[in-house]
Amino acid sequence: MNPWAAGGLSLRWWMLAAGIVLAGNAIWEMAQMPLYATSHPLLGCLRAAVVDTALTLAAVTAARRAGAHDSRAFWPTLVGLLLIVAAVIEASALAGRHWAYGSAMPTLGGVGLVPLVQLALLACFAVLIADRLDRSLGKREGAEPASPNESERRG
């Protein structure tokens, strides 16, 4: 049975994923600031982390829908969506002069590689960690929750 089609993920899973993504993005936003020519205050980095979290959870939802019929579609859909979203955000922000890169920022086609990788990498990390934590907590409670990776393990 495919867990995507059978009712989805628990609220606990979504809360774990959201917390992991939010924390990861907040840390990443602050850590990458030396790569920018413009600086953003802490509040700006936290706001970006909240937006990144919402975008990530929306991409997980879309990837789950793609994975409902073909479990192999989940990961490429998730990564692809978030790479596209990150590229659009970065290109738009650069064109609108919301920020600029410093000389230390590696770029590809004028878009910073560090922010480009951020959403996809942190999303994959969050899905895997939330999956493991939710399973662990579910075992303690006597229930085995559905997870995004379960359909892959089952075939």
Sequence and secondary structure as in RCSB ss.txt:
>XXXX:A:sequence
MNPWAAGGLSLRWWMLAAGIVLAGNAIWEMAQMPLYATSHPLLGCLRAAVVDTALTLAAVTAARRAGAHDSRAFW
PTLVGLLLIVAAVIEASALAGRHWAYGSAMPTLGGVGLVPLVQLALLACFAVLIADRLDRSLGKREGAEPASPNE
SERRG
>XXXX:A:secstr
  TTTTT   HHHHHHHHHHHHHHHHHHHHHTGGGBSS   HHHHHHHHHHHHHHHHHHHHHHHHHHTT GGGHH
HHHHHHHHHHHHHHHHHHHHTTS  B TT  EETTEEHHHHHHHHHHHHHHHHHHHHHHHHHHHHHT     TTH
HHHH 
